[in-house]
């Protein structure tokens, strides 16, 4: 290859400001609901007032007469919408039932009608005027998921866990509960639909452009190429915007019927019913061990609630089979139906609630053994992934623990309950381990070296606020030597080369090889132009004699300054740009990657303060040590983990969606009553990355950081609470009432 790879040490792993930061801080960044088009009208859904039953009468006559109203849609009076193909891995959706397909009510807040009007205010007023009567049935939103135990299905096993547990000298058998949690990003879900007579252009709040395109095409009954999805910026999603929700096909269908742009913005109340949530889980963990702390049996059963119209499984046992060494393991899961909206992924789906149960049980086992919880983890470190026999591609959990022990000052911990004090405060120290899967998705990238000295890199992936724009610029800069400020990153449009979804912390590992390949291809194209252009000083040179360094094309072995700027060659050749395309394949299609067990790891150390005099519990300090391969952007990575920790404080102490047991509706469906962590709740945070490259994933050895920082925080908090108070909280969130009542 006629290139000379230039690596700029300062750009990879450096603290690099976001290339899109100026747009966001100046207010120039266009979020989905910011788009406005001539003739735009507004759609407002009408939501069910009950959680179970059937519509017996729907009267829209008054609403249809109100000023500005263009259309009222409901069952029997709605444009044709289709069901997406079941189990289509290229078109994933959690609520596949099209709006108003029947008159059955499956959950509170379900859309029963929708009004389209000239203004948002007119649409809201008319929606309030739609009269609906129901045959009401008693909903099931019960908190006890015990009816799922009899439906458990095997997910993983080895040895004989039940027999080994029965004969184990030391046993733990406890049940842990995580509550329903609701995604609450500041940006509400929104859809702006434009129909031009042949094609839809949809401005969506989505974490998966290409999937969103496929789902919408199926809902609307048109080919994929007739749907274009645009999402340049997202005001956070946390998994709730991973898959499409039914307000989007409603807006698109209305736009096609009325031949006018339609905007639909979900209200905060609807965020609690219509666009997913993390489901409630009930998990029983049984650990059997020897007196010296060796695990003999690990038995993990879990149940999560799902809705009447979906089949969502939380997958709580994701990390259980490989995290610790144990010859006898049994993992089973089940789902139970409730009259709630379809659950969906929330940051760290599966592993995060699952690790709360597993790590809480490990802490209880350590106490029963009178053993340091750190030592218990180290004694059960596996040499390979015992679930499949594969070697780990990169596992540095022991180093995470050792670093955390040192940075947190764990050696000063007195294990006696309530023994550590700071004035009037009782200190509690707890720790937990964390893990998250690593993988790569298919990706395509195009890079163009332009005749104005800039570089354009494009891909139909999206930046959901995590810094993907900047990572693209960094990789291009590293491979080409061209400064970041001369690199234009174009993302967020399904018309671009296909890119991965932003979920599972998989974007970085997926895009890196495709970007690098595209840069190399663009440089090869540039070399051919340089050696074939009559006015080029490199005319007739052999391609293998040419190097590309810091944006200059030159003879190998000579200084780049003796060469010529790439843009000058393009101008002399009268060529606008030298282009290159790059691809990466999924780990499932990579023969090398499939030989390894690929995961990220972490160790979370937490300090809480408990003031019994005023009944005040705070998370005061967190040390998080993370093994996610090589860090591309230290600033963005640190921000991700710090945000995860604050979210973990919310999971541990505050967040819980409450449903009225009679009406089935969420009670605390607003920011006043649904408590999330604020700046006042943020602890002192210390984040350390070990920076061991995992070269089985990509040439940089980089994995994602979005979810690993949350895993382990909640069980570390409950372990610290026990250390401070002697009270073991097995149902999240930790409530002060629980501490006082004990």
N, C-alpha and C positions, 0 to 999 in steps of 0.2 A: 504494500500500500504506500502510495506516495505522500505520506504525511509524517510529520514529526510531532508526536504528542507532547503538548506542553501542559504541565500540571502546575497550577498556581497554588502553593501550599496554604495561602491565607484565605482562599475562598471556600474550601471544603472544611467544614467543622468550625468555621468562624462565626462570629456574631454579626450577621448580615441583616440590616434593616429590610423590611418588606418593600419590594419594588412597587407594590400597590398601595403602600401606606399613604402617600400624598393624596391619592384619589379618595381614600376613606376619610382622612382627617379634614379634607377640604369640602367634603360633601358631594364630590363629583361622581363617586361610585354609584352606579345604577343597580339598585336591588329590584327584585321582580315586580313588586307593587309600585315602584317608581315610574314604570313605563306608562305613557299616556299617548293616545292616538286620536286623531280627529274622529268625532262621532262615537266616542267610547261610551258604553253604557255599563251598568253595574248589576251584579247578581248577588242576591242575599238569600241563603237557604232558610227554610222554616224547619225547625227541629222538633222532634217528638217530645211531648211532655211526659210520656210514660216510658217504661223500660221493657214492657212485655205486653203483648196484646195484638189488636188489629184495628185498623182504621174502619170505622163504620160510616162516617160521613166526612167529606171534605168540601167546604163551601168557599170558593175563591171569588164569588161574584162581586163582593164589595171591593176586594183588592184590585180586581181587574178594571174597576171604574175610577180608581184613584189617579190623580195627576201624574203624568210621566210614566205610568206603567205600560210596558210593551208586551210582557208575556208573563204568565204564571204557569209553571210546569208542575205536574204531579202524576201519580199513577193513572195511566190511560190517556194522558194528555202531555206527552213528553216526546221529544225527538228520539229516534231509534238509537239505542246504545247496546253494545254487545258485551258478553262476558269474555274476559281474557282467557286464553287457553290454559287449562289447569296444569300445574307442574312444569310450565315452560321456563327453563332456567335463564332464558334470554329476555323474559318478560315477567318479572317477579312483582307481585302485588299482594298486600295483606287483606284488602277488602275488594274482592273480585265481583261482588254483587253490584250491578249498575244501580244508580239511584232510581227509586220508585219502581223497581221491577215487580214488586207485589205490594200488598197492603199490610203485610205482617210487620210488627214492630219487634225488633231483636234487641235493641238497647236504647237507653235514654239519650236523647240528642240526635238520634238517627234522622237524616233528612227525609221529610215527608212531602215537601214542596219547595219550590224556589221561585223567586220573583226577579224579573229583570226590568229595570227602570232607567230613566235618563240620568238620575243622580243617585248617589248612595243613600241620601236621606229619604228620597221617595221610595227606593227599594226596601229600606228598613221599615218604613211606615206601612207599606203594603204587606210586607211579610207578617207584621203584627196583626194585620186585618184578616189573614187567612184563618178560617174557623175549622177546627178539626175535632171530631168526636171519636172516641175509642171504645172498644170492648176491652176492658182492662183485666189483665191477669197478674197474679202475684209474681214479681220478678225474683230471680235467684241471683243475688250478689253476695252470697254467704262467704264469710271470711275463712271458715274451716274447710280446707281442701281435702279432708280425710277421705271423701268419697272417691278420690283418685287412687288410693293405695291398692285397691283391688284390680286396677287396670294397668299396673306397672308392666313395662316392656323392657326386655334386656337391651342394654346399649353397649356394654363392655364387660368382659369377665375374664378371669384367669384363676386357676386353682379352685379351691373350695372355700369361699369366704365365710359361709355360715358355719361350717364345721370348725374352721380355724378360730372363729370368734368364740364359739361355745367353749373351746378349750383354752382360750387365752388367759394368762394369769391376771392381766390388767385389762379392764374393759371400759369403754365410753360408749353410751347409747343415748343420744340426745337429738331433739328436733329443733331446727332453726327456721325462722320465718323472715322473709323480706317482703315488704308491703308493695302495693301498687305505687309506682312512681310515674309522674307525668312530665313529659318534656316541656320545658318552659324557656325556649330561646326568646330573646327580645323580638326578633322578627317573626311575625305570624306567617302561617302558610298562605300563599297567594298564587293566583293564576291569572295571567292576562292572555286572552286568546284572540288571535287575528286570523280571519279566513279570507282568502283572496279569490275564492271561486274554484280553486283547484288544490290549494295547499294550506295547511295550518301552520302558523308560526306561534308557538306557545312560550311565553315568558314565565318560567316556573321556579318555585322554591324546591330545588331538588339536589340530592347528593349523588344522583346517578343519571346523567344525561341520556346515555344510550339506552339504558333500561326504560327510562321514562318515555322515550320515543317509541319503543316497541309496545309498551303497555297502552299508551294513548292511541296508537294506530289500531290496536285490537279493540279497545273500547269503542272507537269511532268507526270501525269497519273500513279502514283505508290502508293502502300500502305504507310501509315504513317511510318510504321516500317522500310521501305526502305530508309528513309531520316533521317539523324542525323545532327543536327545544333549545331555548336560550336561557342561560343562567350565569351571569358574569360574576356576581357576588352573592354570598349567602350570609344572613345574619345569624349563623349557627344553626345546627340541626340536631346534633347528638343522637343520630339514628332515626329520629322521627320524620326526617325528610328523605330517608333512603329510598322509599318506594312511593308511588303516586297514591293520592287519596281522591275520593269521588267528587270533590268540588271541581277538580281539574277537567274531567270529561263533561261535567255539567256546563262549565264555562265554554268549552270548545263546541259542544253541541248547540248551545244557544248562539254562539257567534256564527256558526254555519247557517242556522235557521234564519236569523235576523240580518245576516250579512253586515254585521257591525262588530267592532272590537268589544269584547266583554271582559270586565275585571271582576274577579271574585277574591275576597280577602276573608279568611277564617277569623272569627272573633276569638277573644281569649277564652270565653266560655266553651266554644267549640273545640278549643285545643285540648280540653279535658274529656272529650267524648268521641270526636270524629277523626282524629289523626294519630291514633295509637298511644301506647303507654308501655312501660315495663310492667309485666304482669306480676301478681302476687305469687310467691313461691313458698312451699312448705317442704323442708328437706330433713330427712332422718339420716344421721351419720353414725355408724357403728365402727369403732376402732378397737382392735385387739392388739395387745403389745406384750412384750416381755418386760420384766422388771427393769432391765437396762435400756428400755426405750426403743427396741426394734419392733417395727410394725409386723404383725402376723396376719392381720385381716383388716381390709378397708371395704366397708359396705356403705354405699351412698345411694339412697333413694330420694327422688324429688318429684313433686307435682307442681305444675303451674296452671293458673286459670287461662282459658282462652275464651273466645266469644262463640255465640251460636252460629256465626256465619264465617268462621275461619278456623284454622287448625294450627295455630302458632305454638311451637314448642320452644321453651327457653333454652334447653340444652345445658342445664346447670352442671353436668358432669364433664364439661369440656376439658378441664385441666386435671381432673381427678386421676385418670389412668396413668399419667406419666410424671406427675410432680414429685412423688415419693416412691421409694423402693418398697414393694410389698408383694409377696408371692401369691397372695390370695385376695382377689378383688372382685367385687360385684357392683355394677352400676346399672340402675334402672330408672326409667322416667315415665311420666304419664301426664295427661292433660285433662282438665275438667271444664265443662262449659258453664259459663255464667252470662247473665244478661248485661254485658258490657260491650263497648266497641272493640274491634279487633286489636289485640296487643301487637306490638312491633318491637324492633330492635331499639334498645337504648344503650348508650355508650358502654361497651364491654358486655354485650348480651351473652348470657350463658355463664361465662367464666366469672364475672364479677359477683353475681349472687351466689354462684356455686362455691367460689372461694371463700365467701363469707361463712358458709356452713363448714367447709373442710378445715379452714384455718382456725375457726372458733373451736372446733372439736380437737384440733391439735393442741391448742392452748389449754383446754381442759385436761387433755391427757398429760401434758407436761406438769400441770399442777398436781394431778393425782399421783404422778411418779416422783413428785418433789424434785423435778429436773428443770433446769433452765430451758425455756422454750426455744432459745437459739440452738442449744445443744441437741434438743430433740430433732430439729430439722436437719442438722448436720449428720446425725447418726443414720438418717434415712435417705441420704443422697443416693440416687440411682446411678449406675454406670452407663446405662442405655435407656431408651424408651421401652419400658417393659410391656407397653400395650401392643407394640408391633415388632419389637426386637431390633429396631433401627438405631444406629448411633445418632446422638444429637449433633446437629450441624455446628452449634455453638451454644454452650451452656455454661454460664458463669454465675450461677445462683450462690455458690459458696463465697465467691468474691464479693457479691452484692451484700451478703450477710456480714462478712468480715469488715467491709468498709463501713456499713451502717453501724455496727457495734462500736467502731472507733469514733465515728463522727458524732454519734448520739451520746456517747459516754455510758454505754450499757453496763460496763464493769462496775459502775457505782450503784447499780440497781440493788436495792434491798428487796428480796422477794416477798417479805411479809406484807400482808394486806394492810393498807393504811399507815405504813411505817415511814413513808417519805413525806416530808413537809417542807413548805416554803411559807413561813409566817403562819397565817391562819388557813392557808390552802393545803389540802392534801393532794400530793402528786400521785398520778398513776402512770406507769410505763407499760406499753404493750408493743408487740411486734407481730408481723404476719408476712408471709411470702406471697409473691404474685407471679402470674404468668399469663401470656397471651400468645396466640398462634401467629406464625409468620408465613407468608405466602406471596405469590406473585400472580397477577392477572394479566391477560393479554393487553397489549398497548401498541398504538401506532403514533408516530411523531413525524412531523415534517419540519426541517430547518432550511431557511433560505438566507444565504449571504448576499446582501443587497448592495447595489452600486452607490449607495450613499454612506456606506461604511457601517450600516446597522445589520443586525441579525434578527430574523423573525422566526420564532419557534412556536408551533401550534399543535394542539391536541384537543380532542373532545372529552377531556376529563374536566374537573371543576375544582375550584378552590373554595372550600366551605368555611374559610376563615382560619385555616391551619397553616398557611404559608406556602401552598403549592406553587403559586406564581413565582415566588422567590427561589424555590428549589430548582425549577426549570431554568431560571436565569443563571443560577450558580453552576449547574452541570454544563450548560453551554459555554459559560465563561471558562470553566476549568479545562474543557476539552479543546477550546479554540484559542484561549488566551485573550479574548476580546472582553473588555470591561463590561460589567453588569449594566451600566447606564447606557450602553449602546445595544442592549438586547431587548427586543419587544416580545413579550410572552402573550400569546393569544389562546385563551381557554374558554370553556363555557358555552360552546355552540355545537350541537350534534352534527352540523354540516362539516366540521373539521375531522381529521383522522380519528378513528375510534379510540377512545381511552377508557380507563377503568373507572368503576364507581368509587366514591369516597366512603368506604365502609370497611370495618375490620382492620384498620390501620395498615391497609395494603397499597395505598397509592404510591408512596415513595419507592418502595421496593419494586413496584411494577413499572414506573415511568423511567427510572434511572437507566436501565439498559437500552430502552428505546431511544431516549434522548442522545445517549452517547453514540449509538449506531447511526442516528440521523446526522449528527455533527460530522462523523467520519465520512459519511456518504457525501455530504455537502462539500467537504474539503477535497474529496476525490474529484468531484465535478469541477471544483475550482482549479485543481491541478491540471485537468484536461484542457480547460479554457486557457490557462496560463501558458501551456506548452504548444498550443495550436493557434494562438492569436498572432497575426503578422507583426503587429507593433509591440508585442510583449518582449521584454528583455530575456525571457525564458523560452522563447520560440525554439522548437525542435529539441529541447532538452527531454531526456527520458523521465517518465513519471517517477520512477524510483529514485531519481536524483534530486527530487524537489521536496522541500519541507514547508510546513505552514506553522508559523510561530507568531503569536501575539497579533494576529490579523495581517501578517505580511507573508508573502510567498517568496521563497528564496532557495538557493542551492544549498543542499545539505553540507554541513561543515563550515559554511560561511555565516557571518553575522546576519541576523534578520534585517538590520539596517542596510545591508547591501542588496536586499531584495526590493520588492515593490508591494505597496498596500493592495489588498485584494480588490478594494473598490476601484482602484485605478485601472487594474486589468479589466474589470467588468466594463468600465467606461470605454476603454480602448476597443473592446470587443463588441460594444453596443449591445450588451446583454444585461438585462435588468437584475437577474439574480442567479446564483449557483445554488441549486436545490439538492437536498438529500432527504431520503426517507428511511426511517428506522422502525424496527418492530421488536417486541419481546413476547415470549410465550408464557403461558401459565406454568406454575410449578407442576401441575398435573401432566403437562406435556413435555417436561424437561427430564430427561433420563437421569441426569446427575442429581438434580434436586430431589427426585422421588426416592433416592437412596437414604435420605436423612430425615430425621424428626426435627422440624424447624419451629422454634418458639423464642419468645423474649421472656426475660425474667426480671424480678425485682424483689427488694426487701424494704418493707415499710416500718418505720419506728415512730411511735406516737406517744406524746405526753399529754395527759389531760390534767386539769386542775379542778378539784371539787371543793366547794366552800359550803359545808353543811349548814352554816349559820344563816345564809341567805339562799340556800338551795340553788347554787349556781354551778353549772358544769360547762367547762370550755375545753376545746382542743387548743392547747397553747403552743405546741411545737411538733413539727413533723420533719423527719429526715427520710428522704426517699432515694434509694440507690437503684439505678436502672441499667439493665443490660439489653440494649436494643441494637447491637451492632455499631457500625460507624455512624456518627452524627454528621448530618449534612449542614444543618444550620443550628448552631448552638442556641441562638436566641429563640427561634421558633420552637425548638424542642423543649427548652426550659419552660416556655410559656404554656405548652401543651400539658406538661406534667404538673406545673403549678395549678393550672385550671382544674386538672383531674383531682388534685388533692382537695381543693376547695369544694368541688362537687362531691368528693368522698365524705367531707364533713357534713354536707347536706344529707347524704345517704345515711350516715351514721346517727345523726342527731335530729334531723328536721323533717325530711321529705316523706310524705304519705298521703295518698289520695283516699279520701273517705267517701263511701257510697251510702246513701240513705237506704236502710234495709227495707223500707216500705215502698218508696217510690223508685228506687234503683238509680237515682241520679247522683252525680258527684256533689258533695256538700261544699267542699272548699275549692271551688273552681274559679279562683281568682288569685291575684298576687297578694291580696291582703290576708287570705286565709291559708293558702298553700305556701308554706315557709321554705325558702331556699337560702342558701348561705349568702351573706352579704360581706362587705369589706370588714365590718365589725366582727365577723365570725372567723375571718381568715387567720390561721395561726402563723407563727414564724416558720418559714419553709426553707429547707436546705435540700437541693436537688443535685445529685451526682450521677453522671453517665460514665460507665466503665470504658466504653469505646473499643470494644473488641469486634472487628469487622467479621461479618458472616458472609464469606465469599461464595457460598452455595446459592445465595439469592441474586447477587449482582456483583459487578466488579468493584463497587465501593464497599460492599458488605453492609449496606444500610437496611434497617427494618423500620417499621412505623412506630410512633410513640403515642398515638392518640388515646389508647385504651389501657395500656399497661400501668399508667400512672394512677388509675382509679382502682385497679384490682388490688385487694389487700388492705385498703385504707379502713373500711368499715370494721373488719374483724380485729385490726390493730387497735381501733378505738374501743371496741367492747372489751378487749383484753386489758387495756389500760384502765377502763372503768372498773373492771373487777379488781385490779390491783389497788385502786384507790379506795373502793367502797366494800369489796367483798361480795358484791351482787353481780351475778352472771346474767346478763341480758341476752336472751336468745331470740328475741323478736325485735327487729328494727322498726322505727328508730328508737334510740335510747330515750326514755322519757324520765323527766325529773320526778314525776309521780311514782314511778317504779322505784326509784332510789329512795324516795321519802317513805313509801309504804313499807319497805323492807326494814 
